[in-house]
Amino acid sequence: MKKVIYALILPLVVAGGLVFANCEIKNDTSKKSTQKPLSAAEMKAERERWEATPAGIKYKQWEASPEGKKVLAGAAKIRTHISNFTNMEAVVTSLSLPPGSRLGFGVMARINGEDYILSFGPEKSDWDFLNFNNEFQQLHSLKVDDKIVIKSHSVSHAPKYSYPIVSGDYVERDSKIIYKRAPRKGGC
């Protein structure tokens, strides 16, 4: 009987040791792979190296094109509102994003006469056995020509899109908050 128990316990001990040893190896490699931040000169050299690649050349051509200049001017137009996280009045112009976009849920909005993509990110739903919770639920009630107030922390652009992309962090309609991005867990 003792031999049978030892025969069953021995493989468990060996397997546990292997799992523990494997975790230690993974932790060591992850510590070694972290890099220190690049200096300004190194960043400039990396950027120049990237600009010489086909993707970098294509981006620079887009940046110099009339469409690229229009997108960059639109982004610059709201840069002060973005950096100060102040209110921007907008009108919803479309409830769908341009065809082929991969920005998740969003709408098109006009701010100060310019069109922008107002992106909220991928739609996630939390299933609970009693209810269905969707963080964008109230945003789905928006209609074309609704007047909203937006606050955002970032505006970006990409050659794929003909409009600047505003990240929706706060949306208000008729003085009622309909969306406020939850702060990220575990840091910045």
C-alpha positions in Angstrom: 0.0 0.0 0.0 2.8 2.4 0.9 4.5 1.7 -2.4 1.3 2.6 -4.3 1.0 5.9 -2.4 4.7 6.8 -3.0 4.2 5.9 -6.7 1.3 8.3 -7.0 3.0 11.2 -5.0 6.4 11.0 -6.7 5.0 12.1 -10.2 3.1 15.0 -8.5 6.3 16.2 -6.8 8.3 16.0 -10.0 5.6 17.8 -12.0 5.3 20.6 -9.4 9.1 21.1 -9.5 9.1 21.4 -13.2 6.2 23.9 -13.2 8.0 26.0 -10.5 11.3 25.9 -12.4 9.6 26.9 -15.6 8.0 30.0 -13.9 11.4 31.0 -12.6 12.9 30.8 -16.1 10.1 32.9 -17.6 10.5 35.6 -14.8 14.2 35.8 -15.5 13.7 36.3 -19.3 11.1 39.0 -18.8 13.4 40.9 -16.5 16.2 40.8 -19.0 14.0 41.9 -21.9 13.0 45.3 -20.4 14.8 48.2 -22.0 15.8 51.5 -20.6 14.1 54.6 -22.2 15.7 55.9 -25.3 17.6 59.2 -25.3 16.5 62.0 -27.6 19.3 61.3 -30.0 18.4 57.6 -30.1 14.7 58.4 -30.7 15.7 60.7 -33.6 17.9 58.0 -35.1 15.1 55.4 -34.8 12.6 57.9 -36.4 14.9 58.5 -39.3 15.5 54.8 -39.7 11.7 54.2 -39.8 11.2 57.1 -42.2 13.5 55.3 -44.7 11.3 52.2 -44.6 8.4 51.8 -47.2 5.8 52.5 -44.5 7.7 55.6 -43.4 8.0 56.9 -46.9 4.3 56.3 -47.5 3.4 58.1 -44.3 5.6 61.1 -45.2 3.9 61.3 -48.6 0.5 61.2 -47.0 1.5 63.9 -44.5 2.5 66.1 -47.4 -0.6 65.4 -49.5 -3.7 67.8 -49.3 -5.7 65.1 -47.5 -3.0 64.6 -44.9 -2.6 68.4 -44.4 -6.4 68.7 -43.9 -6.4 65.9 -41.3 -3.4 67.4 -39.4 -4.9 70.9 -39.5 -8.2 69.5 -38.0 -6.2 67.8 -35.2 -4.3 71.0 -34.5 -7.5 73.0 -34.4 -8.7 71.2 -31.2 -5.3 70.5 -29.7 -5.8 73.2 -26.9 -9.1 71.7 -25.9 -7.4 68.3 -25.8 -4.4 69.3 -23.7 -6.6 71.3 -21.3 -9.4 68.6 -21.2 -12.0 71.3 -21.8 -15.5 71.1 -23.3 -16.0 70.9 -27.0 -19.4 71.4 -28.5 -20.2 68.9 -31.3 -23.0 67.8 -33.5 -23.4 64.1 -34.4 -23.3 63.8 -38.2 -23.3 60.0 -38.6 -23.9 57.0 -36.3 -21.4 54.8 -38.2 -17.7 55.1 -38.8 -16.2 55.2 -42.3 -16.3 51.8 -44.1 -13.4 49.5 -43.2 -12.6 51.3 -39.9 -11.3 49.2 -37.0 -11.7 51.6 -34.2 -14.5 49.8 -32.4 -17.6 51.7 -31.4 -17.8 55.4 -32.5 -19.7 58.1 -34.3 -18.9 60.9 -36.7 -19.1 64.4 -35.1 -18.6 68.0 -36.3 -16.7 70.3 -34.0 -16.2 73.9 -35.1 -17.1 73.1 -38.7 -14.7 70.2 -39.0 -15.6 66.5 -39.1 -14.0 64.1 -36.7 -14.2 60.4 -35.8 -15.3 60.2 -32.2 -14.0 56.7 -31.1 -14.8 55.0 -27.9 -12.9 51.7 -28.4 -14.1 48.1 -28.7 -17.5 47.3 -27.3 -17.2 45.0 -24.3 -20.2 43.6 -22.5 -20.2 42.2 -19.0 -22.6 39.3 -18.7 -24.0 38.7 -15.3 -26.5 35.9 -14.8 -29.1 38.5 -13.9 -28.4 41.4 -16.3 -26.5 42.5 -19.3 -24.3 45.6 -18.9 -22.8 47.6 -21.8 -20.8 50.7 -21.0 -21.9 52.3 -24.4 -25.6 51.6 -23.8 -26.5 55.3 -23.5 -24.3 56.2 -26.4 -26.5 54.0 -28.6 -29.4 56.4 -28.0 -27.6 59.2 -29.9 -29.2 60.4 -33.1 -28.0 62.4 -36.1 -28.0 66.1 -35.4 -27.8 65.6 -31.6 -25.8 68.3 -29.9 -23.3 66.9 -27.5 -20.4 68.2 -25.3 -17.2 66.2 -25.6 -14.1 66.0 -23.5 -11.0 64.1 -24.6 -7.4 63.4 -23.6 -6.2 62.6 -27.1 -6.6 63.2 -30.8 -4.7 61.1 -33.4 -4.6 60.5 -37.1 -3.8 57.7 -39.5 -3.3 57.7 -43.3 -6.2 55.1 -43.5 -8.7 57.7 -42.3 -9.7 61.0 -43.9 -10.6 62.5 -40.5 -8.8 63.1 -37.2 -9.7 60.5 -34.5 -10.8 61.9 -31.2 -10.8 59.5 -28.3 -14.2 59.9 -26.5 -13.5 60.2 -22.7 -16.6 62.2 -21.7 -19.9 62.8 -23.5 -22.8 65.0 -22.3 -26.2 65.6 -23.9 -28.8 68.0 -22.6 -26.6 68.7 -19.5 -26.7 65.0 -18.6 -23.6 62.8 -18.7 -24.2 59.8 -21.1 -20.7 58.5 -21.1 -17.6 58.8 -18.9 -14.6 56.6 -19.5 -13.7 54.5 -16.5 -10.2 55.1 -15.2 -7.7 52.4 -16.1 -6.9 49.9 -13.4 -3.4 49.4 -12.2 -1.6 52.6 -13.3 -1.6 55.3 -15.8 
